Amino acid sequence: MAYILPLSSPVFDGNESHYMQQVIGSGLLATNGEFIEKFEKKLSWKIRSHQAVALNSGTSALHLALILLGVQSGDEVICQSFTFCASANPIVYLGATPVFVDSETDTWNMSPELLEDAILSRISQGKKPKAIVVVHLFGMPAKMKEILEISERYDIPVLEDAAEAVGSTYMGRSCGSFGRIGVFSFNGNKIITTGGGGALLSNDVSIVEKGKYLSTQAREDLPYYQHLEIGYNYRMNNMAAGIGLAQLEKLDECVSKRRAVNQLYRTLLEGFPGIEFQPELAESASNFWLSTILIDEKKTGFSNDKLRVKLFREGIETRFLWKPLHLQPVFRGARFYGGRVSEKLFLSGICLPSSENLSHEDQKKVVRVFEKTLSKVL
Ligand SMILES: *Cc1c(COP(=O)(O)O)cnc(C)c1O
């Protein structure tokens, strides 16, 4: 159904159609047009320190990143449990095994303590993990300082799944620039979109070059088709890159608008019993891709699901937080280090409409449903 207030919708009020006309005029729609390189240059300039390869999805970026980190069949890879399945699926594509780690309550992302427990436990079993997949959930930076210290101590590289965190910063640096490799997604409802798209970032030029090579069928630079390795068809096309460039030009604006949406929810729901927002540490600035809250049913008298249904009836789209991967049937039997932190977040949380073009009136409409639901309870 079409929602009156969707969860997160893109806004194309910049150069998108202008660039699209240029792409069509050039006749280069595939992976060979001028916008691909322009998009990559702009992206690496925004992120500083890192170079970027534009790809056709965040998932393919994660897949290539794991290959570039040397992950092979039979290896183990540590992965944050509280995330979208695409953080872990590529581990399985490679015949490797995900080992899930629970979250902490300060950021809802991977707990550094549990990460270290997991590493020590796996090493004691003779199974040193090949990589650590950390996620910045809903745009909120993970505790990267602690996680990078652990990564160095045990010499295990970090793959930073910054799919949801384009434009977020931690200690003044862009998310996506902390790991040996960082990954972005530009899927349809992310903070900026190329329709479908992703990027792989690294400050290691050889990784970036190899990623580009593997993403274009591992073609050697010869007048005929010569292949020394198995490659992939993972490159971003020129149409997507044109839209991406226009979206990137207004990334800062997108972030400040989403942050304003989050701030207004905080103000409107202040004093409302039993509502808690995803916390933001002093060293972090989330892009607030999605505004998320926890509902303490004992205080509100209604659950996240009850609220979801009430909002749905008013044409307002919400979504539960990601169901932890260690609780997903498809990952049944996977190793998990932690307790019930991410599970509890999942059971009480909900994502509110967060599009950059929400008006104050729209947000008040959302909050009025909270008030109506509460007064029914009292
Ligand atoms: C969206 C997302 C991905 C996958 O990106 P796609 O571009 O949809 O393939 C990976 N990880 C996380 C955390 C995501 O939210």
The ligand as an SDF file (V2000), in Angstrom:
LIG
                    3D

 15 15  0  0  0  0  0  0  0  0999 V2000
   21.1760   -1.9150    3.2760 C   0  0  0  0  0  0  0  0  0  0  0  0
   22.2110   -2.6450    4.0230 C   0  0  0  0  0  0  0  0  0  0  0  0
   23.1230   -3.5040    3.3920 C   0  0  0  0  0  0  0  0  0  0  0  0
   22.9910   -3.9350    1.9550 C   0  0  0  0  0  0  0  0  0  0  0  0
   23.0280   -2.9600    1.0240 O   0  0  0  0  0  0  0  0  0  0  0  0
   22.2840   -3.1790   -0.3870 P   0  0  0  0  0  0  0  0  0  0  0  0
   22.7440   -1.9890   -1.1700 O   0  0  0  0  0  0  0  0  0  0  0  0
   20.8270   -3.1970   -0.1180 O   0  0  0  0  0  0  0  0  0  0  0  0
   22.8000   -4.4580   -0.9700 O   0  0  0  0  0  0  0  0  0  0  0  0
   24.1200   -4.0750    4.1470 C   0  0  0  0  0  0  0  0  0  0  0  0
   24.2270   -3.8380    5.4700 N   0  0  0  0  0  0  0  0  0  0  0  0
   23.3600   -3.0420    6.1180 C   0  0  0  0  0  0  0  0  0  0  0  0
   23.5520   -2.8100    7.5700 C   0  0  0  0  0  0  0  0  0  0  0  0
   22.3160   -2.4390    5.4180 C   0  0  0  0  0  0  0  0  0  0  0  0
   21.4260   -1.6750    6.0840 O   0  0  0  0  0  0  0  0  0  0  0  0
  1  2  1  0
  2  3  1  0
  2 14  2  0
  3  4  1  0
  3 10  2  0
  4  5  1  0
  5  6  1  0
  6  7  2  0
  6  8  1  0
  6  9  1  0
 10 11  1  0
 11 12  2  0
 12 13  1  0
 12 14  1  0
 14 15  1  0
M  END
$$$$
